[in-house]
């Protein structure tokens, strides 16, 4: 699965080489190879010196390259990995903050600002007049609602023609806006914004803006887009739990549905979930529609409950879908013999479901499962390799076991490996 073609370095990638060298941890051999743009040679040098800091440097370099990729999906994955790495990504972010791509530069600066970098925060605010959506959204993300001038900029951003900017403004409201000052505007966005993601974000912001917003939250439960409806129900639970439960009883007391299952899951994640929510998931576990059973099993695995665990145990005897069986098994208590029995049976297949089962066994201390995970680093399906690298490096603390995945042919696997290596160093 190793790439036979060495990824090229662009000129911006060489900017900040001094930062890489100054970080320490990596041997001169690793640094020299990275300076040449040779990830393969850097890994070979790491094999010789064995310093963990060298592997982390190589992982950072992989993420910097993928953040600069032409493919937007690769960029997004890499930036997400850098955000998750926290302070361990600082040197990489400082390099990207000097990139010639204004949007990439802004994203890197916004992550630096989140790490407490005041110069990055000030540099972002200088982009409030930009006509680049990404740059402007990044500038909005660091606005201080307590500053009158910046408060005015936040108000303008809520009506921006750029989706990214409106989303950034709503997110900023959720972390500190004057209570109720923009309630009418946010309610308008929840009702009438043409983009579903913005309507969902607006609904999610309403609970923090005071009691008069509850009617607007309930109105969003009839939105044409399911993500908006679910955002509205989650918001209603926060704003008025009794009202949310009453609506659930009125709307979802019958046959299971996608909305009913998700609403039940949201209630199940709270203290003392209502009996009606438990009953909805029980009915869904027995539904003839495999998709509904899958949704219910996934909801149960995320928020286990004793009554529903009994339903999961009963369902396992007749469940034909392997993905549903996996979710049902994961919903059982860790020491339940049936859980292990099901995971072992599922692990026999080297597909995604089987690998997820192996990963769970490995996290539970099963040594053969760890060896099986290592062998799956060579499986053709990229999704399988991603599960293997994340589990081995991040969960089991074996970053060296996944080092060759930093040269994987699939960009998503390279990013997963690099992210897992850095996550383990956190």
N, C-alpha and C positions, 0 to 999 in steps of 0.2 A: 503493500500500500504506500510505499514511499515515493515521493515525487522524484522523477528523473530530471526534472528541469529546475535549476536553481532560480528562485524568485529574484527578479532584478530590484535594485534599489534606485530610487529616484534621488535627484539632487536634494530635495528637502529632507530626505531621510538621513543625509550626512550632516545636516545642521544639528547641532547639539551632540555631536560625537564626544565632545569634552564632558558633557553631562554624563554620558554613559560610562566613560572612563572614571570619572570622579566618584561614581557610586560605590566603587570597591566591590568586593565579593567575587568578582569574576577574575579568572587568571589572565595573564597577558595573551595567552594563546586564544582564549575565547574572545577577548576584546579585539585582537588583530583580525580574527576571522569575521567578526561582526562589522568591523570597519571596512572590510572588503565586500560586504554584502553576502557572505557565505554562511548561511545557517547550517548547512551540512558540515562545513569545516569547524564551525563553532561547537557543534555537538561532538565532533570527534575530539576536539581539544578538551571538552568537558569530560569525556570518557577517560582522558589521561589524568586530569587533575582531580576530578571528583568533587569539586567544591560546589555545594548547593547554591551559593550565590551566583555561580556561573549559569546554572540552569534557569534561575529566575531572570537573569539578564537576557538570556535567549528567549524566554517566554515573553518578556516585555517587548523585545524587538519584533517578534512575530505579531503581536497585537498592534504595534505601530504600523507595520506594513499593511496589515489587513484594514486598519482604520483609513489608510490612504488608497485602498483598492477602488477601482472604477465601479465595481459591483456594489450597489447600495445596501444589499442585504449583508454582505460581508462587512461593510463599514459599520452598520448598525450592531451586528454581533460583537465586533471588536470594541466599539465604544461602550457597549453594555458591559463587556468584560472588564474594561478599564475602570468603569464606574464602580463595579463590584469589588475591585481590588483595593479600593481605598488609598491609603497613603503609599502602598507599595507601587501604585501606578504614577506617583507624582513625577518622577523623572521623565517617563514616557509622555505624560500630559504636557509637561513643560516644552518638550520638543514639538508636539503637535500644536501647541499654542503659538508657535512661530511659523506654522505651515503657510504656504502661499494660497491655499484654499480658504477663503474667508469663512465659509460655513464650518469647516473642520476646525479651524482656529477658534471659532466662537464656542463650539461644543466642548473643546478641550478646556477653554478658559472657564466655562460654566462649571465643569467638574472640579477644576482647581479652586474656584470660588467656594464650592460646597465643602472643600477641605480646609477652608479658612484663609485662602490666599487673597488678601485685600487688594494687591495690585491687579490681579486678574479680575476682581469684581469691578474695580474702577475702569479698567480697559473695556469691560463689557458694557458699562453704562454709557460709554462714548458711542455705542452703536444704536442709541435710541432713535436716531434720524435715518437709519439705514433703510434701503429699499430691498434688502436681502432678507427673506422670511426667517431663515435660520439665525442670522446675526441679530435681527430685531427680537426674535423670541428669546434668545440667550440674554439680551439686554434686559428684557422685561422680567426674566426669571430672578434677577438680583435687585429689583426695585425695593425700596424701603417705603412701606405704606405710611410711615410716620413723617416722612418728608413731604411738605405740600407740593413741591414741584414734581417729585416722583409719583405722588398720589395722582396728580393730574395725568401723568404719562400712563399710569395703570388704568385709569378710566378710559383713555383713548384706546389703549390696547384691547379692551374688551370689545370694541367695535372695529377692530382691524379687519382688513380684507384677507389677511393671511390666517389660515386655520391654525398654524403653529403658534402664532402670536396670541390668538384668543385663548388657546389651551394654556399657554404659559401664564397669561394674566389670571385665568381662573385658578391655576395651581398656586399662584402667589396669594390669591385671596384666602385660600384654605390655610395658609400658614401665618396669616396676620393681617386682617383688614379691619378697619373701624366697623364695629358691629352694626349691621343693617344699612350702612351708608350706600351701598350699591345693590340693595335687595331687589329693587324694581328692575334694574338692568340685568341682573343675573336671572331673575325669573323670566324675563323676556327671552334671554338666550336659551333657557331650558325649554321654553315653549316653541320658539320660532327659528332658532339658528338652523341653517340648511344642512349642517353637517352633524351626523348622529353622534360622533365622538365628542363634539363640543356640547351638544345637548346633554349627554351623559355626564360630562365634567361639570357642567353648570348645575345639574340636579345634585350632584355629589357635594357641591359647595354650599347648597342652600341650608342644611342643618345648622351651620355655624352662623348664619345670618339672622336667626331669631324665629320665634314662633309663627309670625304671620306668613312664613314661607311654606308651612306644612301643606296648605291647600295646593300650592303650585307643585309640590313634590307628588302629592296624590294624583294630580292631573297628568303627570308624566307617566303614570302607570299604564296609560292607554296609548302611549307613543307607538308609532308603526314599527320601530326598530327594537328588537329584543334587548340589545345592550343598554339602551336608554331605560327600558322598563325595569331591568334588573338593577341598574344604578339607582333608579327611583325607589325601588323597594328597599334596597340597602340603606338609602338615606332616610326613608320613613321609619325603619326600625330604630335608627339613631335618634330621630326627632320625636317620634311618638310611638313607642313600642305597642301600646294597647291598640292604637288605631291600625297598626300594621297587622297585628294578629287578627283583628276583626275582619279586615279585608281578606286575609288569607282564608279564613273560615267561609266567607261569602263566595269567594271566587274559586278556591282550589279544594273544595271538599268532595269533588267527584273523581272522574277518571284522571289518571296521571297525565301530565303534560310537561313539556320542556320548562315553561315558566313556573309551573307548580313545583317541579323538582328543585329548580334553582332557588325559588323562594323558600322552600323547606330547608334547603342547605343553609341559607342565610340565617334562618331562625335557629337551626340546629347548632350554629356556631356561637350562639348566645347562651347566657346562663338560663337554666330552666326552660328549655324549648317546649312549646305547646304540644300536647298529644296529637293535634291535627297534623303537625309537621311530620311527626314520626309515622303516623298512619299513611301520609302521602308517599313517603319513601318506601314503606312496606308494600303498598299497592304497586309502586313502580318496579320494585324488584321482581314482582310476579307478572309484569306486563308481557304481552306476546311480542311487542316491538323491542327488538334487541337494542336499539339506540336508547330507548327509555331506560332499559335495565342497566345499560352501560353508564348513563348519566347518574342514575341512582346509586350504583355501586361506587362510582368515583366520589360522589358526595359523601357517602358513608365512610369511605376510606379516609377522606380529609377530616371528618369530624365524627369519630366513632362514638357510639352510644350503646349501652348494654342491651336495651330492647332490640335495637336494630342489628346488633351483632348476632343475636339469636336468629333473626330473619336471614342474615347473610349465611350463617352456618347451614340453615335448612335449604337455602337456595343452591348452595354449592353442589349438592347431590345431583341436581338435574341441569345445571347451567352448561350449555354447549359452547358458548363463546369464550375463547381463552382470555381475551382482554378483560372480560367481565369477571371471570374466575380470579384473575390476578387482583382486581380491585376488591373483590369480596374477601379474598384471603388476607389482603393488607388491612382490612377493616377488623379482623379478629385480633384478640390480645396477642402480644409478642410470644407468650409461652404456650399458646394454644397448640396442641399437637396437630390439629387439622390445618392450621396455617402453614406449618412447616411441610406437612404432607403435600399440600397443594403447590407450594412454591417449588419443592423438589420435582414434582411431576411436570410443572410448566417449564422448569429450567432445562429439561431434556432437549428442547428445541433451541436452535441457535438463531432465532429471530428476535425481534425487538421485545416481545412479551417475555420470551424465555430469558433474555438478557436482563430485563428488569427484575425478574424473579431471582436470577443468580446474584444480582447486585444486592437485593434485600438479604439474601442468605449470607453474602459476604459481610455486609454491615453487621450481621448478627454474630460474626466470629467464625463462620464456616470456612476452614482452610481450603478444602477442595473447590469451593465456590470462588475463592480468590484466584486460584490457578486457572479456573475456567474463564474468569473475566480477562485475565492476561491473554489467554488464547484467542479471545474474541476481538482483540485489537486488530486482528487480521481478517475479520469477517467482511464480506463485500459491502454489506449494507451500512452506509455512513451513520445512520441513526443508532445502530448497534455499537459502533465504535465510539460514538459520543457518550453513550451511557457508560461504557467501559472506562474511558479516560476520566470522566467526572468522578465515578465511584472510587477508582483506584487512587487517583491523586488527591482529590479533595476530601473524600469521606474516610478513606483508609490510610491516608498519609504515606502513599507510595509514589511520589512525583517522578522518581527515576524510572519507574516501570512504564511511564507513558511518554518518555522523552522523544522516542522516534515518531510519535504522533504529531510532533511539531513540524514534521515534514510531510504530513499526510497529503494525499492528492486532493482531498476535499477541504475547502476553506473552513467549513463549519467545524470539522474535527480539529483542525489546527488551532482554531480559536478556543474550542472547548478544552483542549489540552493546556494551552497557555493560561487560560483563565483558572483552571483547576490547580495548576502549579502555583500561581500567584495567590490563590485563595488559601492554599495550605500554608503559605509562608506568612499569612496574616496572623 
